[in-house]
Amino acid sequence: MSVFTRRDGILHVESVALPAIAARFGTPCFVYSRAALEAAYRAFDEALAGRDHLICYAMKANSSLAILDVLAQLGSGFDIVSGGELARALAAGADPGKIVFSGIGKTEFEIRTALEAGILCFNVESAAELARIARLAADLKKRAPVSLRVNPDVDPMTHPYISTGLKENKFGVAYEDALRLYRDAAASPHLDVAGLDFHIGSQLTDVAPFVDAFDRVLDLVDTLAREGIRLRHLDIGGGLGIRYRAEQPPEVADYVRAMLAQLGDRPHKVLLEPGRALVGNAGLLLTRVEYLKPGAHRNFAIVDAAMNDLMRPALYDAWHDIAPVVQRSSAKQRYDVVGPVCESGDFIGRSRDLAVAEGDLLAVMSAGAYGMSMSSNYNARPRAAEILVDGGAMHQIRARESLESLYAGERRLPR
C-alpha cells in the first residue's frame, strides 16, 4: 500500500502535503501514516486467518503512544523488553493479557510489576532468569506463565549487530540445554509452562533461515509433548524485513504460509512479534536543508536532522531513500546528506544525486522503525516532533522537546 505519493510534484502523506506539516510543526519531525500502519497489521492478521493467533508488536521498533494505541485498537498484543515498555503499553490501553516480556536482563522490579499486571507470558532467556521468576512468583503467591526463548543456532544472514539466533549471540537458551530447563520449569509449582519462543534476527529477507530454525524448534516441541509437557503456544518471533533499497523480503502471506505448513496439524496457538514490518515503511523523517557546501572531493547538503534523530545510517551504514519534497527541474548533483552533529559518522545518506537548494525539504523514507525509538539528545539536541496523518488530518503525537527540558531533571552543585 502506497500512502506516500506526489501530487503536482509535491510529496504527500495520505492527503496531507509535507510542506504543510513542516510549516505547522517545524523540522526535523517524524511523520507517520495511520493507513499504512493499519494495512501492515492487517496483512499479518489476514495471513493467519483461520488459525488461533496473536500478533505481538515488537515495541522496540517504535514505542510512541499513538502508534501503540492504533495497534491496540486493531487487537494487537505487544512484545516488550523493559519495564518502561510495559508502562507505555499499559498507558496506551494495551490488554496485559496480550503482552509477552522478552529481553535478557529483566530486573526483580520488572518481573514483579509484570506479574502483578497479569501479562500473557515471560520469554525466558537463561536458567538464572527462570529461577528468579519462580522465586518472585512464590513471593507473590502466583504462578508465572513462561516460555523459553530457544536459540536454534541458525544464521539469519543479516547484519551481525541484529543477528540474535547464533551460539555466539547473547540471546536465548542454548538448544541443547532447553529440554532440561523445560523439565525444571514443569516441575516448579510456581511456573506455568505456556509456550516456546525463538527469534533469529532482524531485517531478514529470506524465508529459509526461518524454516531451518522452525524445524529445530518443532523437534523440541514434539520431544516435550512425548514427555507430557504440552505447550499452549509457539512464538515464532519477528524480524521480517522491509524494502529500504533493493531488498526483496518475502510477502507476509508467503512467510506465514511457510511457517504454517511446517506447523501442520499441531494444535498450538501462533504468536508473532513483528516490529519493523509494521511500522518501518509507515513513516518518514522530514528535514530541511540548512546549507549546501561544495567541495573539491565531495559536496555536502547539511540538513537539520542528524544521527541523534536517525541512528541507523551511522550505526549500520543503513540506506534510507532521500527524496526532495518538492521536485526541482534543475540538474542533479551528488551530495552527502549530513547533519550538524560533531561526528564524522553523522550522515543520513552518502553519494545521493539530488536537485536541491538551501531551504528545501527532504523526506528520509522508511524511518518509521528505529528512528524515534533510538533517538537521543547528543550535542544537547532536542528530540524531534512526531506527527500522525489520518486521511486529511495532522495530529501532533509528540511535541518537540524544548531546550529547557534537556536539563529539567538536573541540578547544579551548591555554591
C-alpha positions in Angstrom: 0.0 0.0 0.0 1.5 3.3 -1.1 0.4 6.3 1.1 3.4 8.4 0.1 2.5 9.9 -3.3 3.3 13.0 -5.4 0.6 15.5 -6.5 1.8 18.2 -8.8 5.3 17.3 -7.9 4.8 17.7 -4.1 5.2 14.7 -1.8 2.1 13.9 0.3 1.3 11.5 3.2 -2.2 10.3 2.6 -4.0 13.6 1.7 -1.6 15.9 3.5 1.2 17.8 1.7 4.5 17.6 3.6 5.2 21.3 3.3 2.1 21.9 5.3 3.4 19.7 8.1 6.8 21.5 8.1 5.0 24.9 8.2 2.9 23.9 11.1 5.2 21.8 13.2 8.7 22.6 12.0 11.6 20.3 11.2 13.0 17.8 11.8 10.0 15.7 12.5 8.8 12.1 12.1 5.7 11.7 10.0 3.6 8.5 10.1 0.6 7.3 8.1 -2.2 5.7 10.1 -3.5 3.9 6.9 -0.1 2.4 6.3 0.1 1.1 9.9 -3.3 -0.4 9.7 -2.6 -2.0 6.4 0.6 -3.6 7.6 -1.1 -5.0 10.7 -4.0 -6.5 8.7 -1.5 -8.2 6.3 -0.3 -10.3 9.2 -3.8 -10.8 10.7 -5.4 -11.9 7.5 -2.5 -14.2 6.6 -3.2 -16.0 9.9 -7.0 -16.1 9.4 -8.4 -19.5 10.5 -5.5 -20.1 12.9 -5.6 -19.2 16.6 -3.0 -16.5 16.7 -1.8 -13.3 18.4 0.3 -10.6 16.8 2.5 -9.1 19.4 4.0 -5.9 18.0 7.7 -5.5 19.0 7.6 -2.2 20.7 11.3 -1.5 20.4 10.8 -0.5 16.8 8.7 2.5 17.8 7.0 2.9 21.2 5.2 6.2 20.7 1.8 6.1 22.5 -0.3 6.9 19.5 1.3 4.2 17.4 0.6 1.7 20.2 -2.9 3.0 20.5 -3.6 2.5 16.8 -2.3 -1.1 17.0 -4.1 -1.9 20.3 -7.4 -0.8 18.7 -6.8 -3.3 16.0 -6.4 -6.1 18.6 -2.6 -6.3 18.7 -0.7 -7.6 21.5 2.8 -6.3 22.4 6.3 -7.7 22.8 8.2 -5.7 25.4 11.8 -5.8 26.7 11.6 -3.5 29.7 9.5 -2.1 32.5 9.4 1.2 30.6 7.8 -0.5 27.6 5.3 -2.3 29.9 4.3 1.1 31.3 4.0 2.6 27.8 1.9 -0.3 26.6 -0.5 -0.1 29.5 -0.7 3.7 29.2 -1.7 3.2 25.5 -4.6 0.9 26.5 -2.9 -2.5 25.8 -4.5 -5.6 27.3 -1.9 -7.0 29.7 -3.1 -10.5 28.8 -1.7 -9.9 25.3 1.8 -8.8 26.4 4.9 -11.0 26.2 8.0 -9.9 28.1 11.3 -10.7 26.3 14.8 -9.5 27.0 17.8 -11.0 28.7 18.1 -8.6 31.7 14.8 -8.5 33.5 15.1 -6.9 36.9 13.3 -8.0 40.0 11.2 -4.9 39.9 10.2 -5.5 36.2 9.3 -9.1 36.9 7.2 -8.2 39.9 5.4 -5.4 38.0 4.7 -7.7 35.1 3.4 -10.5 37.3 1.1 -8.0 39.1 -0.1 -6.7 35.8 -1.1 -10.2 34.6 0.9 -10.4 31.4 0.5 -13.3 29.0 4.0 -14.7 29.2 7.6 -14.2 30.1 10.0 -15.2 27.3 12.8 -16.6 29.5 16.4 -16.3 28.3 18.5 -18.0 30.9 18.4 -20.6 33.7 19.2 -17.8 36.2 16.2 -15.8 35.0 13.9 -18.8 35.2 14.9 -19.3 38.9 14.4 -15.6 39.6 10.9 -15.6 38.1 10.0 -18.8 40.1 11.2 -17.2 43.4 9.3 -13.9 42.8 6.2 -15.7 41.7 6.3 -17.7 45.0 6.7 -14.4 46.9 3.6 -13.1 45.2 1.7 -16.4 45.6 1.3 -16.6 41.8 2.2 -19.0 39.0 4.2 -17.2 36.4 3.5 -18.1 32.7 6.8 -18.8 31.0 8.2 -19.9 27.7 11.8 -20.4 26.9 13.5 -18.4 24.2 15.4 -21.2 22.5 18.4 -20.3 20.5 18.3 -22.6 17.4 21.9 -21.6 16.2 20.7 -20.7 12.7 22.5 -18.0 10.7 19.9 -15.3 9.8 22.1 -13.8 7.0 21.6 -10.3 8.3 23.8 -7.5 9.8 25.8 -9.0 12.7 24.5 -6.3 15.1 20.9 -7.5 14.6 21.6 -11.3 14.4 20.2 -13.0 17.5 20.0 -16.7 16.9 23.6 -17.9 16.7 25.6 -19.6 19.5 27.7 -16.5 20.0 24.8 -14.2 20.5 23.7 -13.2 24.0 20.1 -14.1 23.5 18.1 -17.2 24.5 19.0 -20.5 26.0 21.1 -23.0 24.1 19.2 -25.6 22.1 20.9 -28.4 23.9 20.0 -27.0 27.3 16.3 -26.3 26.6 14.9 -29.8 27.4 16.5 -29.8 30.9 15.2 -26.3 31.6 11.7 -27.2 30.4 11.7 -30.2 32.8 12.8 -27.9 35.6 10.1 -25.4 34.8 7.4 -28.1 34.6 8.4 -29.4 38.0 8.1 -26.0 39.7 4.8 -25.2 41.5 5.3 -21.5 40.8 5.8 -21.7 37.0 3.2 -22.4 34.3 4.9 -23.7 31.1 2.9 -21.9 28.4 5.0 -22.0 25.3 8.2 -21.8 23.3 9.8 -18.8 21.7 12.5 -18.2 19.1 13.8 -15.2 17.3 16.8 -15.3 15.0 17.3 -11.7 14.0 16.0 -8.6 12.4 15.7 -7.3 8.8 15.5 -10.8 7.4 14.8 -11.0 3.7 14.8 -14.8 3.1 12.3 -17.4 4.4 15.0 -20.2 4.5 16.5 -19.2 7.9 13.1 -19.1 9.5 12.3 -22.5 8.1 15.5 -24.0 9.3 15.1 -22.6 12.8 11.4 -23.7 13.0 12.4 -27.2 12.0 14.8 -27.4 15.0 12.2 -25.9 17.3 9.4 -28.2 16.3 11.6 -31.3 17.0 11.9 -29.9 20.6 8.2 -29.3 20.8 7.5 -32.9 19.8 10.0 -34.2 22.3 8.4 -32.1 25.1 5.0 -33.5 24.1 6.2 -37.1 24.4 7.3 -36.3 27.9 3.9 -34.8 28.8 5.0 -31.2 28.6 2.3 -29.8 26.3 2.8 -26.2 25.2 -0.2 -23.9 24.5 1.6 -21.5 22.1 4.5 -21.2 19.8 6.1 -17.8 19.4 7.9 -17.7 16.1 9.4 -14.3 16.8 9.6 -11.4 14.3 12.4 -9.9 12.2 10.7 -10.0 8.8 12.5 -7.3 6.7 11.2 -4.4 4.7 12.4 -2.8 1.5 14.8 0.1 2.0 16.6 0.0 -1.3 17.0 -3.2 -3.3 16.0 -5.8 -0.7 13.5 -8.5 -1.7 11.8 -9.5 1.5 9.1 -12.2 1.2 5.5 -11.2 1.2 3.8 -11.6 4.6 1.4 -14.2 3.3 4.3 -16.3 1.9 6.3 -16.1 5.1 3.3 -17.1 7.2 2.3 -19.8 4.8 5.7 -21.4 5.1 5.5 -21.4 8.9 2.0 -22.8 9.0 3.0 -25.6 6.6 5.7 -26.7 9.0 3.3 -26.5 11.9 0.9 -28.8 10.3 -1.9 -30.1 12.5 -0.2 -29.3 15.8 -2.7 -27.5 18.0 -0.6 -24.6 19.2 -1.7 -21.0 19.1 0.7 -19.0 17.0 2.4 -15.8 18.3 4.3 -13.4 16.0 6.4 -10.5 17.1 6.7 -8.2 14.0 8.1 -4.7 14.6 9.9 -3.1 11.6 7.5 -4.9 9.3 4.6 -3.0 10.8 6.0 0.5 11.2 9.1 0.8 9.1 7.6 1.9 5.8 4.7 3.7 7.6 6.9 6.7 8.5 9.5 9.1 7.2 11.8 11.8 8.7 11.1 15.3 7.4 14.2 17.5 7.4 15.2 20.9 5.9 18.5 21.8 4.0 20.4 24.4 6.0 23.4 24.8 3.8 25.0 23.5 0.6 28.7 23.1 1.0 30.5 22.3 -2.3 34.0 20.8 -2.1 36.8 19.5 -4.4 36.1 15.9 -3.5 32.6 15.9 -2.0 29.5 18.1 -1.9 27.6 18.3 1.3 23.9 19.0 1.9 23.8 19.9 5.6 20.3 19.3 7.0 18.7 20.0 10.4 18.3 16.2 11.1 21.2 14.3 12.4 22.4 11.0 13.8 20.7 11.7 17.1 17.4 11.7 15.2 18.1 8.7 12.9 20.9 6.5 14.2 20.6 3.7 11.6 22.9 5.1 8.9 25.7 5.8 11.4 25.2 2.5 13.3 24.7 0.1 10.5 25.7 2.1 7.4 22.0 1.6 6.6 20.4 3.0 3.4 17.3 5.2 3.5 16.0 6.7 0.3 16.1 10.5 0.4 13.6 12.4 -1.7 13.1 16.1 -2.3 9.6 17.0 -1.1 9.2 19.5 -4.0 10.7 18.4 -7.2 13.0 20.8 -9.0 13.7 20.9 -12.7 17.4 21.9 -12.2 20.3 19.5 -12.8 21.1 17.0 -10.1 24.4 17.0 -8.2 25.9 14.3 -6.0 25.8 15.1 -2.3 26.5 13.5 1.1 23.5 14.4 3.2 24.8 15.1 6.6 23.7 16.6 9.9 25.2 19.2 12.3 26.4 16.7 15.0 30.1 16.8 15.7 30.9 13.3 14.4 32.3 12.3 11.0 29.8 9.4 11.2 26.9 11.9 11.3 25.3 11.3 7.9 21.8 10.5 6.7 22.9 9.3 3.2 26.1 9.3 1.1 26.5 9.9 -2.6 22.9 10.9 -3.4 22.0 12.6 -6.7 19.7 15.4 -5.8 18.4 18.6 -7.3 18.2 20.7 -4.2 18.7 24.2 -2.8 19.1 25.7 0.7 15.8 25.8 2.5 14.4 22.8 0.6 12.6 20.0 2.4 13.9 16.4 2.1 12.0 13.2 3.1 14.1 10.4 4.5 11.9 7.4 3.8 11.3 4.1 5.7 12.1 5.9 9.0 9.1 4.6 11.0 11.2 1.9 12.8 14.2 2.6 14.9 14.1 6.3 14.3 12.4 7.9 17.3 12.9 4.9 19.5 16.7 5.1 19.1 17.0 8.9 19.1 19.0 10.8 21.7 19.9 14.2 22.9 23.5 14.0 21.8 25.1 17.5 21.3 22.2 18.7 23.5 19.8 18.5 20.6 16.0 18.3 21.4 14.3 15.2 20.0 12.1 15.7 17.0 8.3 16.1 17.0 6.1 13.2 15.8 3.1 13.7 13.5 0.5 11.1 12.7 -1.5 11.7 9.5 -5.0 10.2 9.3 -6.6 11.0 5.9 -6.5 14.8 5.7 -5.9 15.3 9.4 -2.5 16.1 11.1 -2.1 15.0 14.7 1.0 16.0 16.7 1.5 12.9 18.8 4.8 14.0 20.4 5.7 17.6 20.9 9.2 18.7 20.0 11.4 18.8 23.1 12.2 22.3 24.5 15.8 23.3 25.3 14.7 23.6 29.0 13.5 20.0 29.1 17.0 18.8 28.2 18.2 19.7 31.7 15.0 19.8 33.7 16.0 16.8 35.8 19.5 18.1 36.6 20.8 20.1 39.5 23.9 22.4 39.8 26.1 21.8 42.8 25.6 24.2 45.7 28.0 27.1 45.9 
